[in-house]
Amino acid sequence: MAVVIRSRGLVVEARELARTLLTDLPERWRHSAGVARRAEQVSGTLPDAADRKILVAAAWLHDIGYAARLHITGFHPLDGGLYLLGVEWPHRVASLVAHHSEAFCVAEVRGLADRLSQFPAENSPVTDALTYADQTIGPNGREMHFDERVQDMLRRHGPASPNALAHPRRARRLRAAVARVELRLAEPLPSLAQQAPAFRLSGPLPA
């Protein structure tokens, strides 16, 4: 059944969909909530209000492919993107989810590059910000330094995993994206100082 993005907005719809799909994965939900919070924090690096909303929506949804009901390929970025296309979410959101955190590097190792190629690969400050948010929040939603996050990932997945095999190439790209966001945060665009937030989540993030 197609999803209708109702008047309450893209970000809230994304949060509620992630909550529903990850209800049986509390640690993954906490991570997603932390990534969304981080994405909101760094959204000021994006001058366009629509981009800021897209970023935070994608942050909420980036790990929905871990939900058992969404498993098609067993590769969560791709499965999440395929689901979002199937329920008629905006194609850009689906593509950001499918490609988040340089997923194509792992897709190549897993033999899924052709499947992933149906999603346009964006290379922009939005993708940088999504990578930064994902790579500085740990599995339980706590903030982590990028290097800590990478080492934790390698420990969890194991030395023979596709993630580990893709790591040399992927890590360089992840680190470069994180560095670009840190530079933008240190030297914000002057016009952003007068901009109102594109959205604001009321109250604390759900536990």
PLY file of the C-alpha trace (Angstrom):
ply
format ascii 1.0
element vertex 207
property float x
property float y
property float z
element edge 206
property int vertex1
property int vertex2
end_header
0.00 0.00 0.00
1.32 3.42 -0.92
2.26 5.87 1.79
0.67 9.29 1.67
2.83 12.09 3.07
0.16 13.92 5.02
0.05 17.50 6.19
2.07 16.82 9.33
5.15 16.64 7.13
7.90 14.48 5.73
10.09 14.37 8.85
7.29 13.32 11.19
6.06 10.70 8.72
9.60 9.35 8.45
9.95 9.15 12.22
6.65 7.31 12.61
7.44 4.86 9.82
10.84 4.10 11.34
9.23 3.64 14.76
6.74 1.15 13.31
9.24 -0.85 11.29
11.92 -0.99 14.00
9.59 -1.77 16.90
11.21 -5.21 17.35
14.74 -3.78 17.06
15.08 -1.37 20.00
18.82 -0.86 19.62
18.43 -0.06 15.93
15.61 2.33 16.81
17.77 4.13 19.36
20.55 4.43 16.78
18.12 5.82 14.20
16.75 8.35 16.69
20.30 9.44 17.53
21.21 9.78 13.86
18.10 11.88 13.25
19.00 14.11 16.19
22.54 14.50 14.83
21.21 15.23 11.34
19.01 17.97 12.76
22.06 19.42 14.53
24.10 19.60 11.32
21.24 20.57 9.02
22.35 24.19 9.30
25.16 23.35 6.87
22.47 23.14 4.17
21.14 26.48 2.91
17.98 25.01 1.39
15.05 24.26 3.70
13.83 21.39 1.52
17.26 19.75 1.70
17.22 20.04 5.49
13.90 18.20 5.68
15.05 15.53 3.24
18.22 15.01 5.31
16.40 14.43 8.58
13.75 12.23 6.97
16.48 10.05 5.44
18.25 9.92 8.80
15.15 8.50 10.47
14.72 5.93 7.70
18.30 4.96 6.90
18.25 1.64 8.81
14.68 0.46 8.22
16.07 -2.27 5.94
17.07 -4.18 9.08
13.38 -4.91 9.74
12.72 -8.59 9.03
9.61 -7.86 6.98
11.69 -5.78 4.55
14.36 -8.39 3.85
14.76 -9.02 0.12
18.50 -9.02 -0.53
19.74 -9.09 3.07
21.60 -5.81 2.50
19.83 -3.25 4.65
20.51 -0.05 2.66
19.17 -1.63 -0.52
16.23 -3.32 1.20
15.26 -0.04 2.85
15.43 1.82 -0.44
13.39 -0.85 -2.24
10.70 -0.70 0.41
10.45 3.07 0.22
10.10 2.93 -3.56
7.43 0.27 -3.22
5.31 2.42 -0.92
5.90 5.52 -3.07
8.08 7.61 -0.84
9.96 10.39 -2.65
12.57 8.82 -4.91
15.29 11.05 -3.49
14.64 9.81 0.05
14.71 6.20 -1.14
18.01 6.82 -2.93
19.60 8.48 0.09
18.62 5.48 2.21
19.87 3.00 -0.39
23.25 4.72 -0.71
23.76 5.92 2.85
27.28 5.82 4.28
28.91 4.78 0.99
26.80 1.63 0.76
27.90 0.99 -2.81
31.37 -0.04 -1.56
29.80 -2.89 0.41
27.29 -3.64 -2.36
30.15 -4.35 -4.75
31.66 -6.88 -2.35
28.25 -8.52 -1.90
27.56 -8.71 -5.64
24.67 -6.26 -5.37
26.09 -3.30 -7.27
23.70 -3.81 -10.19
20.68 -3.88 -7.88
21.86 -0.76 -6.11
22.44 1.04 -9.41
18.68 1.48 -9.90
18.98 4.24 -7.29
20.73 7.44 -8.42
23.84 8.04 -6.32
23.81 11.60 -5.02
27.06 13.32 -4.08
26.22 16.50 -2.21
26.31 18.29 1.14
23.13 16.35 1.97
24.87 12.99 1.55
27.86 14.29 3.48
25.60 15.34 6.36
23.80 11.98 6.38
27.14 10.16 6.45
28.36 12.40 9.27
25.22 11.76 11.30
25.38 7.99 10.84
29.12 7.73 11.43
29.21 9.74 14.66
26.36 7.93 16.44
26.84 4.48 17.91
24.51 1.48 17.95
22.70 2.64 21.09
22.21 6.20 19.91
25.19 7.64 21.77
27.65 10.04 20.21
30.94 8.51 19.10
34.06 9.82 17.43
34.31 8.65 13.83
37.33 6.43 14.51
35.55 4.78 17.46
32.51 4.17 15.30
34.54 2.53 12.56
36.39 0.26 14.98
33.11 -0.71 16.64
31.64 -1.59 13.25
34.60 -3.78 12.35
34.38 -5.60 15.69
30.67 -6.25 15.31
30.77 -7.44 11.70
34.02 -9.41 11.90
37.23 -9.44 9.82
35.82 -11.60 7.00
32.57 -9.66 6.59
31.66 -7.67 3.47
31.92 -4.54 5.59
35.50 -5.38 6.54
36.45 -6.32 2.98
35.05 -3.03 1.69
36.58 -1.05 4.53
39.83 0.27 2.97
37.99 2.00 0.14
34.87 2.88 2.09
36.67 4.32 5.11
38.51 6.86 2.98
35.26 8.10 1.53
33.50 8.18 4.90
36.36 10.08 6.52
36.38 12.63 3.69
32.64 13.23 4.08
32.98 13.67 7.85
35.84 16.14 7.32
33.78 18.17 4.84
30.91 18.48 7.30
33.26 19.48 10.11
34.66 22.19 7.86
31.16 23.46 7.06
30.27 23.45 10.75
33.39 25.47 11.56
32.73 27.99 8.80
28.94 28.19 8.39
27.49 30.04 5.46
26.77 33.63 6.55
23.22 33.46 5.24
22.38 30.59 7.59
22.68 32.74 10.68
19.44 34.53 9.85
17.54 31.46 8.65
14.74 29.96 10.70
14.89 26.20 11.18
13.09 24.27 8.46
11.43 22.17 11.17
11.55 21.52 14.85
10.67 18.30 16.61
8.72 19.16 19.72
9.71 17.48 22.96
12.35 14.82 23.52
13.03 12.07 21.05
11.12 8.88 21.85
12.96 6.28 23.92
0 1
1 2
2 3
3 4
4 5
5 6
6 7
7 8
8 9
9 10
10 11
11 12
12 13
13 14
14 15
15 16
16 17
17 18
18 19
19 20
20 21
21 22
22 23
23 24
24 25
25 26
26 27
27 28
28 29
29 30
30 31
31 32
32 33
33 34
34 35
35 36
36 37
37 38
38 39
39 40
40 41
41 42
42 43
43 44
44 45
45 46
46 47
47 48
48 49
49 50
50 51
51 52
52 53
53 54
54 55
55 56
56 57
57 58
58 59
59 60
60 61
61 62
62 63
63 64
64 65
65 66
66 67
67 68
68 69
69 70
70 71
71 72
72 73
73 74
74 75
75 76
76 77
77 78
78 79
79 80
80 81
81 82
82 83
83 84
84 85
85 86
86 87
87 88
88 89
89 90
90 91
91 92
92 93
93 94
94 95
95 96
96 97
97 98
98 99
99 100
100 101
101 102
102 103
103 104
104 105
105 106
106 107
107 108
108 109
109 110
110 111
111 112
112 113
113 114
114 115
115 116
116 117
117 118
118 119
119 120
120 121
121 122
122 123
123 124
124 125
125 126
126 127
127 128
128 129
129 130
130 131
131 132
132 133
133 134
134 135
135 136
136 137
137 138
138 139
139 140
140 141
141 142
142 143
143 144
144 145
145 146
146 147
147 148
148 149
149 150
150 151
151 152
152 153
153 154
154 155
155 156
156 157
157 158
158 159
159 160
160 161
161 162
162 163
163 164
164 165
165 166
166 167
167 168
168 169
169 170
170 171
171 172
172 173
173 174
174 175
175 176
176 177
177 178
178 179
179 180
180 181
181 182
182 183
183 184
184 185
185 186
186 187
187 188
188 189
189 190
190 191
191 192
192 193
193 194
194 195
195 196
196 197
197 198
198 199
199 200
200 201
201 202
202 203
203 204
204 205
205 206
